[in-house]
Amino acid sequence: MSNNPSIGAVASFVGLVREVAMTLEHYPGMTENSIRKIAEEARSRWQVIDCTVIHRYGDLRPNDQIVLVAVASAHRGEAFAACEFIMDYLKTRAPFWKKEHAAEGSRWVEAKSSDDDAAERWRLRQGATKP
């Protein structure tokens, strides 16, 4: 985040790996481009002064940090909304694939309809169109 005196709020989210180890796969280049576009869309919807998104991939263990989203704005409402939007879109629009490794074996994690529903509510706000 920049040292900007107009920043009045910073909202952040850190996602952690829960109970089961996982491998997170992605398409290099394509994934970074997707994350950049999601952050740009957040900047266009809210008055974001600065934004940082860091998403890990590879082998991850329980309690490892998997994602960081931090948004700076003049006001907390803008920062909170942009941060939540970015997370909802990362879950549904960024090309990542999760494979969980439990004692009973490994399995690919299916997309959740609740994640799609969370992202869809942003499309309905502000007359946005689906990406």
C-alpha positions as a printed Julia matrix, in Angstrom:
131×3 Matrix{Float64}:
   0.0     0.0     0.0
   1.25    3.44   -0.79
   2.06    6.12    1.76
  -0.81    8.32    0.57
  -2.42   10.8     3.01
  -5.81   10.4     1.27
  -6.04    6.77    2.44
  -8.56    6.6     5.25
  -9.2     2.86    5.29
  -7.49   -0.4     4.48
  -9.56   -3.58    4.31
  -7.83   -6.91    4.0
  -8.61  -10.59    3.77
  -6.25  -13.49    4.39
  -7.47  -16.94    3.38
  -6.02  -20.0     5.09
  -5.88  -23.65    4.12
  -8.3   -25.49    6.37
  -8.01  -29.02    7.73
  -6.66  -30.84    4.65
  -3.43  -30.35    2.69
  -3.92  -29.36   -0.93
  -2.22  -28.72   -4.2
  -3.34  -25.58   -5.98
  -2.72  -25.56   -9.73
  -2.98  -22.64  -12.14
  -2.14  -21.54  -15.68
   0.92  -19.25  -15.5
   0.31  -15.98  -17.29
  -3.42  -16.59  -17.64
  -3.95  -16.64  -13.87
  -1.97  -13.45  -13.29
  -3.89  -11.75  -16.09
  -7.21  -12.81  -14.53
  -6.19  -11.46  -11.13
  -5.09   -8.17  -12.72
  -8.46   -7.83  -14.52
 -10.39   -8.55  -11.31
  -8.4    -5.86   -9.46
  -8.95   -3.41  -12.35
 -12.68   -4.05  -12.23
 -12.7    -3.35   -8.49
 -10.85   -0.07   -9.16
 -13.45    0.9   -11.76
 -16.41    0.16   -9.44
 -15.11    1.74   -6.23
 -12.74    4.56   -5.41
  -9.77    2.34   -4.71
  -6.51    4.16   -4.07
  -4.37    1.03   -3.99
  -4.9    -2.71   -4.16
  -2.73   -5.77   -3.6
  -3.63   -9.37   -4.41
  -1.24  -12.23   -3.64
  -2.39  -15.77   -4.36
  -0.24  -18.8    -3.67
  -0.17  -22.03   -5.65
   1.58  -25.38   -5.35
   1.57  -27.65   -2.32
  -0.06  -26.11    0.76
  -0.6   -27.46    4.28
  -3.32  -26.7     6.82
  -2.97  -23.2     8.28
  -0.84  -21.99    5.34
  -1.88  -18.62    3.98
  -3.33  -19.1     0.51
  -4.49  -15.61   -0.48
  -4.11  -11.99    0.59
  -6.34   -9.2    -0.68
  -5.72   -5.68    0.65
  -7.59   -2.6    -0.56
  -6.93    1.02    0.39
  -9.54    3.73   -0.09
 -10.54    7.04    1.41
 -13.52    5.42    3.16
 -14.11    2.02    4.76
 -17.24    1.17    2.78
 -15.37    1.4    -0.51
 -12.45   -0.63    0.85
 -14.68   -3.37    2.33
 -16.81   -3.68   -0.81
 -13.84   -3.82   -3.17
 -12.06   -6.38   -0.99
 -15.13   -8.62   -0.83
 -15.74   -8.27   -4.57
 -12.15   -9.26   -5.36
 -12.39  -12.36   -3.16
 -15.74  -13.41   -4.65
 -14.35  -13.04   -8.16
 -11.09  -14.82   -7.32
 -13.13  -17.82   -6.19
 -15.09  -17.97   -9.44
 -13.15  -16.21  -12.21
  -9.46  -16.92  -11.61
  -8.18  -20.17  -13.17
  -7.12  -22.18  -10.1
  -7.79  -25.86   -9.4
  -7.65  -27.39   -5.93
  -6.8   -30.98   -5.14
  -7.24  -31.99   -1.5
  -5.03  -34.69    0.0
  -6.85  -36.42    2.87
  -5.98  -39.67    4.65
  -8.56  -41.52    2.54
  -7.05  -40.23   -0.71
  -6.83  -37.22   -3.01
  -9.73  -35.56   -4.81
 -10.3   -32.5    -6.99
 -12.49  -29.89   -5.28
 -15.66  -29.05   -7.2
 -16.81  -25.45   -7.65
 -19.49  -24.43   -5.16
 -22.78  -22.89   -6.25
 -22.58  -20.63   -3.19
 -19.39  -19.09   -4.63
 -21.17  -18.49   -7.95
 -24.1   -16.91   -6.07
 -21.73  -14.6    -4.19
 -20.1   -13.45   -7.44
 -23.46  -13.08   -9.2
 -24.69  -10.51   -6.67
 -21.93   -8.15   -7.84
 -23.1    -8.47  -11.43
 -26.56   -7.42  -10.32
 -25.18   -4.36   -8.52
 -24.3    -1.21  -10.45
 -25.66   -2.59  -13.74
 -22.47   -4.54  -14.42
 -22.25   -7.1   -17.17
 -20.95  -10.61  -16.78
 -17.25  -10.91  -17.58
